[in-house]
Amino acid sequence: MLEECPTAPGRRSLPAEDVVVVPAALTPGTAAIPEPEPERQPEAQPKAHQQAPRPESKTSRFLTLVKEHHGDLAAIDPAAVSRIARDLAPLVDLNPGSARSILLPLVRAAQNGHR
């Protein structure tokens, strides 16, 4: 172990507490690597304890609202995206800035013929 740091004279290194000692290689050029633990298979849970399906995401609910209120994304004026995000995002508990950054690229892509 290094007893003194060559770039800071007079300072001593602290002993490492979480050091794992690995046995030296038996022959030069080989490494002593411990055997990996076998992977454990998850235990099957009874059907009664399985989680319910995850509800729709905020993003998908927001985009559904946009389509309900404004129709096809290609028909939306990009200048109106900020106002749309400000008005509809809170209805699905989505941040208006996040909604705007999601909606604007989709509107532009739809206008360029990408769906």
C-alpha positions as MATLAB code, in Angstrom:
seq = 'MLEECPTAPGRRSLPAEDVVVVPAALTPGTAAIPEPEPERQPEAQPKAHQQAPRPESKTSRFLTLVKEHHGDLAAIDPAAVSRIARDLAPLVDLNPGSARSILLPLVRAAQNGHR';
ca = [
       0.000    0.000    0.000;
       1.196    3.515   -0.741;
       2.273    5.156    2.489;
       2.759    8.692    1.242;
       1.263   10.563   -1.688;
       4.078   11.758   -3.959;
       2.130   14.865   -5.075;
       1.320   16.051   -1.579;
       4.363   15.679    0.671;
       3.627   15.006    4.278;
       0.180   13.487    3.640;
      -0.382    9.861    4.436;
      -2.945    7.635    2.779;
      -5.824    6.296    4.819;
      -6.265    2.549    5.156;
      -8.922    1.190    2.796;
     -11.801   -0.401    4.672;
     -13.629   -2.087    1.795;
     -10.667   -3.866    0.225;
     -11.270   -7.394   -1.032;
      -8.206   -9.597   -1.075;
      -8.010  -11.792   -4.177;
      -5.562  -14.684   -4.187;
      -2.547  -14.245   -6.429;
      -2.500  -15.964   -9.818;
      -1.167  -19.512   -9.670;
       0.962  -19.018  -12.761;
       1.982  -15.795  -14.450;
      -0.640  -14.564  -16.889;
      -3.578  -16.223  -15.166;
      -6.033  -14.569  -12.873;
      -7.744  -15.942   -9.836;
     -11.401  -15.231  -10.633;
     -14.064  -16.467   -8.232;
     -16.889  -18.556   -9.657;
     -19.997  -16.474  -10.342;
     -23.063  -17.298   -8.340;
     -25.747  -19.105  -10.336;
     -28.651  -16.920  -11.438;
     -31.770  -17.337   -9.364;
     -35.075  -17.759  -11.090;
     -37.835  -15.494   -9.783;
     -40.373  -17.362   -7.760;
     -43.773  -17.744   -9.358;
     -46.409  -15.748   -7.546;
     -49.969  -16.922   -7.216;
     -52.400  -15.139   -9.519;
     -54.125  -13.474   -6.577;
     -50.920  -11.556   -5.766;
     -50.072  -10.387   -9.281;
     -50.138   -6.661   -9.876;
     -52.895   -5.069  -11.870;
     -51.949   -3.815  -15.340;
     -50.348   -0.383  -15.308;
     -52.744    2.390  -16.282;
     -52.080    4.477  -19.358;
     -49.134    6.834  -19.098;
     -49.589   10.569  -18.675;
     -48.075   11.071  -22.105;
     -50.521    8.770  -23.858;
     -53.458   10.348  -22.019;
     -52.191   13.806  -23.007;
     -51.862   12.835  -26.675;
     -55.363   11.347  -26.604;
     -56.707   14.660  -25.269;
     -54.822   16.596  -27.949;
     -56.367   14.443  -30.681;
     -59.838   14.753  -29.132;
     -59.615   18.557  -28.903;
     -57.548   19.391  -31.987;
     -57.850   16.441  -34.371;
     -54.979   15.090  -36.438;
     -51.514   16.203  -35.316;
     -50.642   17.277  -38.875;
     -53.434   19.877  -38.709;
     -52.016   21.571  -35.595;
     -50.128   24.836  -36.114;
     -46.683   24.479  -34.430;
     -47.159   27.986  -33.005;
     -50.175   26.674  -31.058;
     -48.308   23.789  -29.393;
     -47.275   25.819  -26.339;
     -50.854   26.952  -25.661;
     -52.205   23.423  -26.191;
     -49.635   22.000  -23.772;
     -50.411   24.705  -21.212;
     -54.158   24.020  -21.450;
     -54.264   20.215  -21.628;
     -51.215   18.943  -19.739;
     -52.557   19.790  -16.260;
     -55.662   17.705  -17.004;
     -53.501   14.558  -16.971;
     -51.061   15.795  -14.287;
     -48.282   16.330  -16.839;
     -45.851   19.238  -16.712;
     -46.688   21.712  -19.512;
     -43.020   22.002  -20.499;
     -42.743   18.232  -20.813;
     -45.973   18.137  -22.780;
     -44.682   20.816  -25.156;
     -41.396   18.966  -25.720;
     -43.369   15.785  -26.468;
     -45.973   17.378  -28.721;
     -43.912   19.709  -30.928;
     -41.705   17.018  -32.531;
     -44.790   14.856  -33.118;
     -46.636   17.735  -34.797;
     -43.623   18.497  -37.008;
     -43.192   14.832  -37.919;
     -46.891   14.493  -38.759;
     -46.687   17.561  -40.993;
     -43.689   16.038  -42.784;
     -45.652   12.870  -43.496;
     -44.250   10.688  -40.694;
     -46.723    8.965  -38.444;
];
